[in-house]
Amino acid sequence: MTFEDEKLKEYFKFDAVDLDANRQGQFSEKQQIRLIEADRRIQRRFGWRSIPLFLIAGIGPLAAISAGDFFGLSWKIIWGFGWTGVWGGIGLVMLLSSLSKPKPLALAKVKGNVNIVRERSYRSSTRRHSTSLQLCIGRHSFDAEEYIADVLMQGNEYILYYEKDWEEIVSAELVTQAK
């Protein structure tokens, strides 16, 4: 076991059992549990984040009723139903997505030379620059964190195993080092 292998295992949180299962085209039991729990956490967040949207939706009818004779009936109906429908609809979609069954996990793999690309963008409305990293391998790219360059070496050939829909890398192995 090389130092590079240890860095990969530590960074992507996998072990030899996980890697063997991935090589056979499957997730290990530990990886399945980790991915399903991560999905449940995201779903719970969506459920909790729908509550403020329902409260905002409740403002529409209150505003329509409390407006008195200031607005005509048509404006009251638009505010009462339109406002409530839009914000309540968004909240309902978030709530229903939080209650849906998790998608089945799908393992995918990609093999190729690593290219880590730093993308810079400028948003004129906020006058701010932002930077993001992309991990490109083969014809695939992943959003990456700053530390990825300490783990995957530019130009080296790797096999990355990842959850297809979420594009979360679950394990990796070095194939060949760049010369």
Sequence and secondary structure as in RCSB ss.txt:
>XXXX:A:sequence
MTFEDEKLKEYFKFDAVDLDANRQGQFSEKQQIRLIEADRRIQRRFGWRSIPLFLIAGIGPLAAISAGDFFGLSW
KIIWGFGWTGVWGGIGLVMLLSSLSKPKPLALAKVKGNVNIVRERSYRSSTRRHSTSLQLCIGRHSFDAEEYIAD
VLMQGNEYILYYEKDWEEIVSAELVTQAK
>XXXX:A:secstr
  HHHHHHHHHHT  HHHHHHHHTT   HHHHHHHHHHHHHHHHHHHHHHHHHHHHHTHHHHHHHHTTTSS HHH
HHIIIIIIHHHHHHHHHHHHHHHHS      EEEEEEEEEEEEEEEEETTTTEEEEEEEEEETTEEEEE TTHHH
HS TT EEEEEEETTTTEEEEEEEEE   
